[in-house]
Amino acid sequence: PKPQNAITVAVSSRALFDLVEERRIYEEHGVEKYVEYQQKNENVTLKPGPAFYFVKALEHVNARLLELYPDDEERFDIVLMTNNHAQVGVRLINSINHYGLTIERFCMTGGESPIGYLTAYLTNLYLSADSEKVQEAIEAGIASATMFTANKDVAYSDTQLRVAFDGDAVIFSDESEQIVKEQGLDRFFEHEQLNENKPLAQGPLKGFLEDLGKLQKKFYAKNERLNCPIRTYLVTARSAASSGARVLKTLRSWGLEIDEALFLAGAPKGPILVKIRPHIFFDDQMFHIEGAQKLGTIAAHVPYGVAQKYRKS
C-alpha cells in the first residue's frame, strides 16, 4: 500500500529478531567484528524476537482484509527501521524470507538514529528494543514502545491479533496518574468522580487504538463481527466503581470501542494477561511490564508521563 493509505508499523531488527548474541559481539568487539560476524552467518536464520508474533498477526489481518477488500490499501505496512549497516541487510532479508514475512520497506541508517525517518515514513507505531530511541520517538510525538521478551514461551493465536493496553499514560494522558502519585488514591477517586463527564486527554497510543478500530469496522461492515481477526483489551489498575466510568465515557466520546475492559483495582496484571495471551501488551510502568514478562506475556514499555519521573528517582 502507499504510505498515506497504510497503517505503518516500524519495527527495529532487535525487536523483530533475537539478536542478543550479535549485540554482545557489537558491544565487546566493535562494529567491524559485528558486521563481519553477520556476513559470515548470513545464511543462518535469526530466531524470532519479541515483536515477531505481533508482526505475524498483523500480516494475518492483512490477508483477511485483502480477501474482503482486494482494491483497498488501508492495511498494515511493516517497515524494518534499524540503525544497522547495509552490509547486515542480507541476513535480515534471508531471515524475513525464511519466515514468509512481507516486509518490503527497509530503512538501514548505518549507525545513525533512525528517528528522523519515522516521520518521513508516516509511522503510526514504532517498536524497538532500544529504550533511548523509543524515548526520542515519544518526544517527537510518535506512538512508540520498548519491547521486552517474555520469560516463558506461550502459544499465540494465529487467527486473531490481540492487543492489550493499559489506560492512563498509554491510551489516555497521565493527568489522573499525576494525582495518584502526588496526592494519593483518595484524592484520585474524588477527582475522577467529580470529572466523570469530562473526557480524559489523549495519550500516546490513542491513535493506534483508533487505527485498530477503523480496521475492525471494515470487518463488521462485511458481517464479520463474530469472526473479526482483531481484538482489543483495556487492562487497567483502576477500580470500576470508583474510577471506571470516566474511562468508558472517554472512549465513548472518542467514538472508540474496546472489546474487553478489565478493571483490576490494583491487583497484578500478569495472571489476567496469561488468560488473554496478547501478541503485545502496552504499559507505562516497568513494574507491570516485569510482572507480565515473568508469566510469559510479551510486553512493551511506553516511556510517557509522570510514572517515568518516579521510576528514575
Disulfide bonds with the S-S distance in Angstrom:
none
